[in-house]
Amino acid sequence: MTADLRSQAREMTMQALCQLDVQGDDAMGTLPRFFREQTGDAATLKLAEQWTAGAWKHVADCDRTIAAAATRWKLSRLSHVDRAILRLAVYQLRYCPEIPDKVILNEAIEIAKKYSAEQSPRFVNGVLDAILKIVRQNGTPSGSGEVV
Protein backbone atom coordinates (compact mmCIF):
# COMPACT_ATOMS: atom_id res chain seq x y z
CA MET A 1 0.00 0.00 0.00
CA THR A 2 1.39 3.39 -0.95
CA ALA A 3 1.81 6.32 1.41
CA ASP A 4 -0.85 8.24 -0.55
CA LEU A 5 -3.41 5.51 0.07
CA ARG A 6 -2.55 5.39 3.78
CA SER A 7 -2.93 9.18 3.90
CA GLN A 8 -6.32 8.83 2.23
CA ALA A 9 -7.31 6.21 4.82
CA ARG A 10 -6.29 8.62 7.61
CA GLU A 11 -8.36 11.42 6.11
CA MET A 12 -11.36 9.12 5.78
CA THR A 13 -10.88 7.99 9.38
CA MET A 14 -10.72 11.58 10.61
CA GLN A 15 -13.95 12.37 8.78
CA ALA A 16 -15.63 9.27 10.19
CA LEU A 17 -14.49 10.16 13.72
CA CYS A 18 -16.05 13.61 13.24
CA GLN A 19 -19.32 11.96 12.25
CA LEU A 20 -19.18 9.69 15.28
CA ASP A 21 -18.36 12.64 17.52
CA VAL A 22 -21.49 14.48 16.35
CA GLN A 23 -23.91 11.57 15.87
CA GLY A 24 -22.60 9.01 18.34
CA ASP A 25 -22.67 5.26 17.83
CA ASP A 26 -25.67 5.56 15.48
CA ALA A 27 -23.32 6.86 12.77
CA MET A 28 -21.38 3.56 12.77
CA GLY A 29 -24.01 2.00 10.51
CA THR A 30 -23.58 4.69 7.85
CA LEU A 31 -19.78 4.52 7.71
CA PRO A 32 -19.39 1.55 5.34
CA ARG A 33 -21.32 3.43 2.66
CA PHE A 34 -19.37 6.62 3.37
CA PHE A 35 -16.06 4.76 2.99
CA ARG A 36 -17.15 3.07 -0.25
CA GLU A 37 -18.10 6.47 -1.68
CA GLN A 38 -14.61 7.80 -0.88
CA THR A 39 -12.47 5.06 -2.39
CA GLY A 40 -12.60 2.04 -4.63
CA ASP A 41 -9.37 0.68 -3.23
CA ALA A 42 -10.06 -2.32 -0.98
CA ALA A 43 -6.92 -1.92 1.13
CA THR A 44 -7.62 1.77 1.81
CA LEU A 45 -11.21 0.95 2.68
CA LYS A 46 -10.15 -1.81 5.07
CA LEU A 47 -7.56 0.39 6.77
CA ALA A 48 -10.02 3.28 7.25
CA GLU A 49 -12.59 0.89 8.72
CA GLN A 50 -9.99 -0.69 11.01
CA TRP A 51 -8.61 2.63 12.27
CA THR A 52 -12.08 4.10 12.77
CA ALA A 53 -13.33 1.10 14.73
CA GLY A 54 -10.17 1.00 16.84
CA ALA A 55 -10.08 4.72 17.60
CA TRP A 56 -13.78 4.76 18.48
CA LYS A 57 -13.44 1.67 20.66
CA HIS A 58 -10.64 3.40 22.60
CA VAL A 59 -12.08 6.93 22.43
CA ALA A 60 -12.31 7.32 26.22
CA ASP A 61 -8.65 6.32 26.62
CA CYS A 62 -7.63 8.63 23.76
CA ASP A 63 -9.60 11.51 25.31
CA ARG A 64 -7.92 11.01 28.70
CA THR A 65 -4.53 11.11 27.01
CA ILE A 66 -5.43 14.26 25.07
CA ALA A 67 -6.79 15.94 28.22
CA ALA A 68 -3.58 15.11 30.11
CA ALA A 69 -1.47 16.72 27.36
CA ALA A 70 -3.67 19.71 26.48
CA THR A 71 -3.82 21.03 30.02
CA ARG A 72 -5.00 24.51 29.05
CA TRP A 73 -7.77 23.24 26.77
CA LYS A 74 -10.97 21.41 27.58
CA LEU A 75 -11.66 18.65 25.11
CA SER A 76 -15.17 20.04 24.58
CA ARG A 77 -13.69 23.36 23.39
CA LEU A 78 -11.76 21.75 20.55
CA SER A 79 -13.30 21.68 17.09
CA HIS A 80 -14.67 18.34 15.94
CA VAL A 81 -11.91 18.20 13.32
CA ASP A 82 -9.05 18.85 15.76
CA ARG A 83 -10.53 16.39 18.25
CA ALA A 84 -10.80 13.73 15.52
CA ILE A 85 -7.23 14.35 14.33
CA LEU A 86 -5.90 14.03 17.87
CA ARG A 87 -7.99 10.93 18.62
CA LEU A 88 -6.70 9.18 15.50
CA ALA A 89 -3.10 10.11 16.27
CA VAL A 90 -3.36 8.99 19.91
CA TYR A 91 -4.98 5.73 18.84
CA GLN A 92 -2.17 5.09 16.36
CA LEU A 93 0.54 6.04 18.87
CA ARG A 94 -0.90 3.72 21.50
CA TYR A 95 -2.29 0.81 19.49
CA CYS A 96 -0.49 0.68 16.12
CA PRO A 97 3.13 -0.13 16.95
CA GLU A 98 3.94 -0.82 13.29
CA ILE A 99 3.51 2.90 12.43
CA PRO A 100 6.52 5.10 13.26
CA ASP A 101 5.79 8.00 15.62
CA LYS A 102 7.18 10.52 13.12
CA VAL A 103 4.74 9.36 10.44
CA ILE A 104 1.78 9.66 12.82
CA LEU A 105 2.73 13.19 13.87
CA ASN A 106 3.50 14.38 10.33
CA GLU A 107 0.25 12.96 8.96
CA ALA A 108 -1.79 14.55 11.77
CA ILE A 109 -0.23 17.94 11.06
CA GLU A 110 -0.87 17.59 7.32
CA ILE A 111 -4.52 16.69 7.93
CA ALA A 112 -4.83 19.74 10.23
CA LYS A 113 -3.38 21.94 7.47
CA LYS A 114 -5.87 20.59 4.97
CA TYR A 115 -9.05 20.41 7.05
CA SER A 116 -8.78 22.73 10.05
CA ALA A 117 -8.15 26.34 11.05
CA GLU A 118 -4.95 28.25 10.37
CA GLN A 119 -3.59 27.78 13.91
CA SER A 120 -4.54 24.10 14.14
CA PRO A 121 -1.36 22.55 12.72
CA ARG A 122 0.72 24.29 15.39
CA PHE A 123 -1.77 23.33 18.11
CA VAL A 124 -1.92 19.69 16.95
CA ASN A 125 1.88 19.53 16.81
CA GLY A 126 2.23 20.89 20.35
CA VAL A 127 -0.38 18.58 21.83
CA LEU A 128 1.02 15.54 20.03
CA ASP A 129 4.56 16.33 21.20
CA ALA A 130 3.26 16.30 24.79
CA ILE A 131 1.25 13.13 24.12
CA LEU A 132 4.29 11.39 22.66
CA LYS A 133 6.17 12.06 25.91
CA ILE A 134 3.25 10.63 27.91
CA VAL A 135 3.01 7.54 25.69
CA ARG A 136 6.76 6.94 25.89
CA GLN A 137 6.73 7.32 29.70
CA ASN A 138 4.00 4.69 29.89
CA GLY A 139 6.14 2.31 27.84
CA THR A 140 3.88 2.16 24.80
CA PRO A 141 5.75 3.90 21.99
CA SER A 142 4.64 3.00 18.49
CA GLY A 143 7.08 1.90 15.88
CA SER A 144 8.93 -0.20 18.43
CA GLY A 145 7.54 -3.54 17.35
CA GLU A 146 5.89 -4.06 20.76
CA VAL A 147 2.29 -5.12 20.83
CA VAL A 148 0.20 -2.68 22.83
C-alpha positions in Angstrom: 0.0 0.0 0.0 1.4 3.4 -1.0 1.8 6.3 1.4 -0.8 8.2 -0.5 -3.4 5.5 0.1 -2.5 5.4 3.8 -2.9 9.2 3.9 -6.3 8.8 2.2 -7.3 6.2 4.8 -6.3 8.6 7.6 -8.4 11.4 6.1 -11.4 9.1 5.8 -10.9 8.0 9.4 -10.7 11.6 10.6 -14.0 12.4 8.8 -15.6 9.3 10.2 -14.5 10.2 13.7 -16.1 13.6 13.2 -19.3 12.0 12.3 -19.2 9.7 15.3 -18.4 12.6 17.5 -21.5 14.5 16.3 -23.9 11.6 15.9 -22.6 9.0 18.3 -22.7 5.3 17.8 -25.7 5.6 15.5 -23.3 6.9 12.8 -21.4 3.6 12.8 -24.0 2.0 10.5 -23.6 4.7 7.8 -19.8 4.5 7.7 -19.4 1.5 5.3 -21.3 3.4 2.7 -19.4 6.6 3.4 -16.1 4.8 3.0 -17.1 3.1 -0.3 -18.1 6.5 -1.7 -14.6 7.8 -0.9 -12.5 5.1 -2.4 -12.6 2.0 -4.6 -9.4 0.7 -3.2 -10.1 -2.3 -1.0 -6.9 -1.9 1.1 -7.6 1.8 1.8 -11.2 0.9 2.7 -10.1 -1.8 5.1 -7.6 0.4 6.8 -10.0 3.3 7.2 -12.6 0.9 8.7 -10.0 -0.7 11.0 -8.6 2.6 12.3 -12.1 4.1 12.8 -13.3 1.1 14.7 -10.2 1.0 16.8 -10.1 4.7 17.6 -13.8 4.8 18.5 -13.4 1.7 20.7 -10.6 3.4 22.6 -12.1 6.9 22.4 -12.3 7.3 26.2 -8.6 6.3 26.6 -7.6 8.6 23.8 -9.6 11.5 25.3 -7.9 11.0 28.7 -4.5 11.1 27.0 -5.4 14.3 25.1 -6.8 15.9 28.2 -3.6 15.1 30.1 -1.5 16.7 27.4 -3.7 19.7 26.5 -3.8 21.0 30.0 -5.0 24.5 29.1 -7.8 23.2 26.8 -11.0 21.4 27.6 -11.7 18.7 25.1 -15.2 20.0 24.6 -13.7 23.4 23.4 -11.8 21.7 20.5 -13.3 21.7 17.1 -14.7 18.3 15.9 -11.9 18.2 13.3 -9.1 18.9 15.8 -10.5 16.4 18.3 -10.8 13.7 15.5 -7.2 14.4 14.3 -5.9 14.0 17.9 -8.0 10.9 18.6 -6.7 9.2 15.5 -3.1 10.1 16.3 -3.4 9.0 19.9 -5.0 5.7 18.8 -2.2 5.1 16.4 0.5 6.0 18.9 -0.9 3.7 21.5 -2.3 0.8 19.5 -0.5 0.7 16.1 3.1 -0.1 17.0 3.9 -0.8 13.3 3.5 2.9 12.4 6.5 5.1 13.3 5.8 8.0 15.6 7.2 10.5 13.1 4.7 9.4 10.4 1.8 9.7 12.8 2.7 13.2 13.9 3.5 14.4 10.3 0.3 13.0 9.0 -1.8 14.6 11.8 -0.2 17.9 11.1 -0.9 17.6 7.3 -4.5 16.7 7.9 -4.8 19.7 10.2 -3.4 21.9 7.5 -5.9 20.6 5.0 -9.0 20.4 7.1 -8.8 22.7 10.0 -8.2 26.3 11.0 -4.9 28.2 10.4 -3.6 27.8 13.9 -4.5 24.1 14.1 -1.4 22.5 12.7 0.7 24.3 15.4 -1.8 23.3 18.1 -1.9 19.7 16.9 1.9 19.5 16.8 2.2 20.9 20.4 -0.4 18.6 21.8 1.0 15.5 20.0 4.6 16.3 21.2 3.3 16.3 24.8 1.2 13.1 24.1 4.3 11.4 22.7 6.2 12.1 25.9 3.2 10.6 27.9 3.0 7.5 25.7 6.8 6.9 25.9 6.7 7.3 29.7 4.0 4.7 29.9 6.1 2.3 27.8 3.9 2.2 24.8 5.7 3.9 22.0 4.6 3.0 18.5 7.1 1.9 15.9 8.9 -0.2 18.4 7.5 -3.5 17.3 5.9 -4.1 20.8 2.3 -5.1 20.8 0.2 -2.7 22.8 
